Amino acid sequence: MEIKIQSIHFDATEKLEAFIEKKVAKLEKSYEDIQKVEVQLKVVKPATAQNKEASIQVAVPGNTLRVEKTSDTFEESIDLCVDSMRAQLQKFKEKLRNY
């Protein structure tokens, strides 16, 4: 599984990148056939609360799943994204089983 992290309008710290990679790697437990994961981090309106936006795009055979969350910290946004993506992958897996 290839993980690509993109930070828009700021530089992500190594600590943040390590955190993201650790969290995203856990998605493989939900669905083994993940080809590529793209994580985008964005600061929306720098002076406000709830301004850290994270989106995760997961490429699986024949489909692309996407999740986007906004919160106070990137860590929190990533946690929300990973939880949401896990649910999407479970649904996707169920659909495949039913065919």
C-alpha positions, -999 to 999 in steps of 0.1 A, spaced: 0 0 0 14 34 -11 7 63 12 11 99 -2 8 129 22 2 163 8 1 194 30 -14 225 13 -2 260 24 20 247 52 48 222 60 37 191 79 61 180 107 77 146 106 58 138 138 25 145 121 35 125 90 45 95 112 11 98 130 -8 98 97 11 68 83 5 48 115 -32 56 115 -37 50 77 -18 17 79 -45 3 102 -70 6 73 -55 -25 58 -70 -45 86 -105 -35 73 -97 -42 36 -65 -59 24 -66 -49 -12 -59 -12 -8 -37 0 -37 -30 37 -28 -39 62 -1 -37 99 -6 -39 122 24 -45 159 20 -40 184 48 -53 219 45 -55 249 68 -88 267 62 -90 304 73 -59 304 96 -73 326 124 -104 305 132 -111 274 153 -121 242 135 -98 251 107 -77 219 101 -91 200 72 -80 165 63 -92 143 35 -83 107 27 -87 91 -7 -83 54 -9 -79 36 -42 -93 0 -42 -97 -22 -73 -125 -7 -94 -133 22 -71 -121 52 -52 -134 61 -17 -131 96 -2 -136 111 32 -132 147 44 -133 160 79 -126 193 96 -116 199 133 -93 218 157 -62 197 151 -49 176 122 -46 146 145 -83 148 154 -93 153 117 -72 122 107 -88 101 135 -122 111 122 -113 104 86 -98 70 94 -129 59 114 -152 71 86 -130 54 60 -130 21 80 -168 21 79 -168 28 41 -143 0 35 -165 -24 55 -196 -14 34 -175 -18 2 -163 -52 13 -199 -63 21 -211 -52 -13 -183 -73 -30 -193 -103 -9 -229 -100 -20 -220 -103 -57 
